[in-house]
Amino acid sequence: MTSTVHSTGIYNQIVIATFRHREVTKSPLFLCAFRYNPRCTFRFRNEKFLFALLPSFPCVERHKIDNIKAENMSKVENDFLRNLLELDKNISLSLSLSASKTSPLGHLRPHMKALEYSCHGLFWISGCIIGLWFSNTIEREAFFFNILLAFFLDIVCVAFLKATLRRKRPSNNEEDMFLTVSIDKMSSPSGHTSRAVLLTYLFIASTPEWYLFHLVLMVWCVCTCASRVLLGRHHVGDVLLGAVLGYIEYLIIDYIWAGPETAEWYLSIFRESPGILDDL
């Protein structure tokens, strides 16, 4: 595409912008330029044109043009994000094949809900406390202590992101989740996904030679993540964000992993505090 501009005056810098032909007379940039150079002429081609201006007008006007460019760029970014979220919503709705009993895979819904229960935070936290209670070695105590610490980290991160992003759950989600709180009405990120990924990495790292157990863990993790979309609980983007979050949490826990002596020291604080975990 080519176009030319003929202008007169004392202009020494070039600013080039692209507009639709039908929008040119409404453009603030055009009106600003025409104000300073009303004798400029344009040649159009294929409904688009390049508008060239040699401005030496005051800095205030150049700032206006910069603000217009920034607003246009922000609008393009917002439109892209909006279109991306809409695409994510449509794909997720098409994949929610077990969202209800009448869905194409509705007969698998009980199995999907079993996977949902298997990664519920309440069950895992209770299991860690029971494991601490019955542990007879400091190594086992340290293991359950670190798993419990990982769950508290996950709860805080998921709650913070859900409260910040505030993305609603898919429209076909059925409100039949077990033991939820107000923040669970938000969709992004998927807490079940982050916990599944976090636990899978932690258990594989803690049992380096249990290869069959690793395979079972990975299958369970993938099925749990997929079930979140199939049940209509989350969008695909929520699950992907949850998986990334779970891996980041694993890196944090792996970095601060407490050894037997350190875990024993922390647990001793609770044991010596009256009324707090006296039985541990």
C-alpha positions as CSV (number, residue, x, y, z in Angstrom):
1,M,0.0,0.0,0.0
2,T,1.3,3.4,-0.9
3,S,0.1,6.9,-0.2
4,T,1.5,10.4,-0.3
5,V,1.1,13.6,1.7
6,H,1.8,17.1,0.4
7,S,2.2,19.7,3.1
8,T,3.8,23.1,3.7
9,G,5.1,24.8,6.8
10,I,8.0,24.4,9.2
11,Y,7.7,20.7,10.1
12,N,10.8,18.6,10.8
13,Q,9.6,15.3,12.3
14,I,7.6,12.5,10.8
15,V,4.7,10.7,12.6
16,I,3.0,7.9,10.7
17,A,-0.3,6.3,11.7
18,T,-2.7,4.0,10.0
19,F,-6.5,4.5,10.0
20,R,-9.6,3.2,8.3
21,H,-10.9,5.5,5.5
22,R,-14.3,5.7,7.1
23,E,-12.8,6.7,10.5
24,V,-10.4,9.3,9.4
25,T,-12.5,12.4,10.0
26,K,-13.4,11.2,13.5
27,S,-9.8,10.6,14.5
28,P,-8.4,13.1,17.1
29,L,-5.0,12.7,15.5
30,F,-6.4,13.8,12.1
31,L,-8.2,16.8,13.7
32,C,-5.0,17.8,15.5
33,A,-2.9,17.6,12.4
34,F,-5.5,19.5,10.3
35,R,-5.5,22.2,12.8
36,Y,-1.8,22.8,12.4
37,N,-1.7,22.1,8.6
38,P,-5.1,22.7,7.0
39,R,-3.5,22.8,3.5
40,C,-2.3,19.2,3.6
41,T,-3.7,16.9,0.9
42,F,-4.1,13.1,0.9
43,R,-4.3,10.3,-1.6
44,F,-6.2,7.2,-0.6
45,R,-6.0,3.6,-1.8
46,N,-7.9,0.4,-1.0
47,E,-9.8,2.1,1.9
48,K,-6.7,2.6,3.9
49,F,-4.1,5.4,3.9
50,L,-1.0,6.4,5.6
51,F,-1.2,9.8,7.2
52,A,2.1,11.5,7.4
53,L,2.7,14.7,9.3
54,L,5.8,16.8,9.9
55,P,5.0,18.3,13.3
56,S,6.9,21.0,15.1
57,F,3.8,22.0,17.2
58,P,4.1,22.3,21.0
59,C,5.0,19.3,23.2
60,V,1.5,19.3,24.6
61,E,0.0,18.3,21.3
62,R,2.6,15.6,20.8
63,H,1.7,14.3,24.3
64,K,-1.9,14.1,23.2
65,I,-0.9,12.0,20.2
66,D,1.2,9.8,22.4
67,N,-1.8,9.4,24.7
68,I,-4.0,8.5,21.8
69,K,-1.5,5.8,20.7
70,A,-1.3,4.4,24.2
71,E,-5.1,4.3,24.4
72,N,-5.4,2.5,21.1
73,M,-2.7,0.0,22.1
74,S,-4.6,-0.7,25.4
75,K,-7.8,-1.2,23.5
76,V,-6.2,-3.7,21.2
77,E,-4.8,-5.6,24.2
78,N,-8.1,-5.6,25.9
79,D,-9.9,-6.8,22.8
80,F,-7.3,-9.6,22.4
81,L,-7.8,-10.7,26.1
82,R,-11.5,-10.6,25.7
83,N,-11.5,-12.7,22.6
84,L,-9.1,-15.2,24.2
85,L,-11.4,-15.6,27.3
86,E,-14.4,-16.0,25.0
87,L,-12.6,-18.7,23.1
88,D,-11.6,-20.4,26.3
89,K,-15.2,-20.3,27.4
90,N,-16.5,-21.8,24.2
91,I,-13.9,-24.6,24.2
92,S,-14.6,-25.4,27.8
93,L,-18.4,-25.6,27.3
94,S,-17.8,-28.0,24.4
95,L,-15.6,-30.2,26.6
96,S,-17.9,-30.3,29.6
97,L,-19.3,-33.7,28.6
98,S,-20.1,-34.8,32.2
99,A,-21.5,-31.5,33.5
100,S,-24.9,-33.2,34.2
101,K,-26.6,-36.6,34.1
102,T,-28.0,-35.8,30.7
103,S,-24.7,-34.8,29.2
104,P,-23.1,-37.1,26.5
105,L,-20.8,-38.6,29.2
106,G,-23.2,-38.1,32.1
107,H,-22.9,-41.8,33.1
108,L,-19.2,-41.1,34.0
109,R,-20.1,-38.2,36.3
110,P,-19.9,-40.3,39.5
111,H,-16.4,-41.3,38.6
112,M,-15.5,-37.7,37.9
113,K,-16.8,-36.7,41.3
114,A,-14.8,-39.5,42.9
115,L,-11.7,-37.9,41.5
116,E,-12.9,-34.6,42.8
117,Y,-13.2,-36.0,46.3
118,S,-9.8,-37.7,46.0
119,C,-8.2,-34.3,45.8
120,H,-10.3,-32.4,48.3
121,G,-8.1,-30.4,50.6
122,L,-10.1,-31.3,53.7
123,F,-9.3,-35.0,53.3
124,W,-5.6,-34.5,52.6
125,I,-5.1,-32.1,55.6
126,S,-7.0,-34.5,57.9
127,G,-4.8,-37.3,56.6
128,C,-1.6,-35.4,57.3
129,I,-2.7,-34.6,60.8
130,I,-3.6,-38.3,61.4
131,G,-0.2,-39.3,59.9
132,L,1.6,-36.9,62.3
133,W,-0.4,-38.4,65.2
134,F,0.6,-42.0,64.4
135,S,4.1,-41.4,63.2
136,N,6.7,-43.3,65.2
137,T,9.8,-41.9,63.5
138,I,11.0,-38.3,63.0
139,E,11.4,-39.0,59.3
140,R,7.7,-39.8,58.9
141,E,6.8,-36.8,61.0
142,A,9.0,-34.6,58.8
143,F,7.3,-36.0,55.7
144,F,3.7,-35.3,56.9
145,F,4.8,-31.9,58.2
146,N,6.1,-30.8,54.8
147,I,3.0,-32.1,53.0
148,L,0.8,-30.2,55.5
149,L,2.9,-27.1,54.9
150,A,2.5,-27.6,51.1
151,F,-1.3,-27.7,51.5
152,F,-1.4,-24.5,53.5
153,L,0.7,-22.8,50.8
154,D,-1.6,-24.0,48.2
155,I,-4.7,-22.8,50.0
156,V,-3.2,-19.3,50.4
157,C,-2.1,-19.0,46.8
158,V,-5.3,-20.3,45.3
159,A,-7.5,-18.1,47.5
160,F,-5.4,-15.0,46.7
161,L,-5.6,-15.7,42.9
162,K,-9.3,-16.4,43.0
163,A,-10.0,-13.3,45.0
164,T,-7.9,-11.3,42.5
165,L,-9.0,-12.7,39.2
166,R,-12.6,-13.3,40.2
167,R,-13.5,-15.3,37.2
168,K,-16.9,-17.0,37.4
169,R,-17.3,-20.8,36.9
170,P,-18.7,-22.1,33.6
171,S,-22.4,-21.5,33.1
172,N,-23.2,-25.2,33.0
173,N,-21.5,-26.0,36.4
174,E,-23.8,-27.7,38.9
175,E,-23.6,-26.3,42.4
176,D,-23.0,-29.7,44.1
177,M,-19.4,-29.5,45.3
178,F,-18.6,-30.9,48.7
179,L,-17.9,-28.5,51.5
180,T,-17.1,-25.2,49.8
181,V,-16.6,-21.7,51.0
182,S,-17.5,-18.4,49.3
183,I,-14.2,-18.0,47.4
184,D,-14.9,-21.4,45.8
185,K,-17.5,-19.7,43.6
186,M,-14.6,-18.3,41.6
187,S,-13.1,-20.5,38.9
188,S,-9.5,-19.4,38.3
189,P,-7.2,-21.1,39.1
190,S,-8.3,-24.7,39.7
191,G,-7.5,-25.6,43.2
192,H,-7.9,-29.4,42.6
193,T,-5.5,-29.1,39.7
194,S,-2.9,-27.3,41.7
195,R,-3.1,-29.8,44.5
196,A,-2.9,-32.8,42.1
197,V,0.2,-31.4,40.4
198,L,1.8,-30.4,43.7
199,L,1.2,-33.8,45.3
200,T,2.4,-35.7,42.3
201,Y,5.7,-33.9,42.2
202,L,6.2,-34.1,46.0
203,F,5.4,-37.9,46.1
204,I,7.6,-38.7,43.1
205,A,10.5,-36.7,44.6
206,S,10.0,-38.4,48.0
207,T,9.9,-42.0,46.5
208,P,12.6,-42.0,43.8
209,E,12.5,-45.8,43.3
210,W,8.8,-46.5,43.4
211,Y,8.3,-46.4,39.6
212,L,4.9,-48.2,39.6
213,F,3.6,-45.7,42.2
214,H,4.9,-42.9,40.0
215,L,2.9,-44.2,37.1
216,V,-0.3,-44.4,39.2
217,L,0.3,-40.9,40.5
218,M,0.7,-39.4,37.0
219,V,-2.5,-41.2,35.7
220,W,-4.4,-39.9,38.8
221,C,-3.1,-36.4,38.2
222,V,-4.0,-36.3,34.6
223,C,-7.5,-37.7,35.2
224,T,-8.1,-35.3,38.0
225,C,-7.1,-32.3,35.9
226,A,-9.3,-33.5,33.0
227,S,-12.3,-34.1,35.2
228,R,-12.4,-30.5,36.2
229,V,-13.2,-29.5,32.6
230,L,-15.4,-32.6,32.0
231,L,-17.5,-31.8,35.0
232,G,-17.9,-28.2,34.0
233,R,-16.2,-27.0,37.1
234,H,-13.5,-25.0,35.4
235,H,-12.5,-23.5,32.1
236,V,-9.5,-25.0,30.3
237,G,-7.5,-21.9,31.1
238,D,-8.2,-22.3,34.8
239,V,-6.8,-25.8,34.7
240,L,-3.7,-24.7,32.9
241,L,-3.1,-21.9,35.4
242,G,-3.7,-24.4,38.3
243,A,-1.1,-26.8,36.8
244,V,1.5,-24.0,36.6
245,L,0.7,-22.8,40.1
246,G,1.0,-26.4,41.4
247,Y,4.5,-26.7,39.9
248,I,5.6,-23.3,41.3
249,E,4.4,-24.4,44.7
250,Y,6.4,-27.6,44.4
251,L,9.5,-25.6,43.6
252,I,8.9,-23.5,46.7
253,I,8.3,-26.4,49.0
254,D,11.3,-28.3,47.6
255,Y,13.5,-25.3,48.3
256,I,12.2,-24.9,51.9
257,W,11.8,-28.6,52.6
258,A,12.3,-29.1,56.4
259,G,14.5,-32.0,57.4
260,P,13.7,-34.3,60.4
261,E,15.4,-32.1,63.0
262,T,13.8,-28.8,61.6
263,A,10.4,-30.4,61.4
264,E,10.8,-31.8,64.9
265,W,11.7,-28.3,66.2
266,Y,8.6,-26.8,64.6
267,L,6.3,-29.5,65.9
268,S,7.7,-29.2,69.4
269,I,6.4,-25.6,69.5
270,F,2.8,-27.0,69.0
271,R,3.4,-29.8,71.4
272,E,4.6,-27.5,74.2
273,S,1.8,-25.0,73.6
274,P,-1.2,-25.8,75.9
275,G,-4.3,-26.7,74.0
276,I,-2.7,-27.0,70.6
277,L,-2.2,-30.4,69.2
278,D,-1.5,-31.9,72.6
279,D,-1.8,-35.4,71.2
280,L,0.9,-35.0,68.6
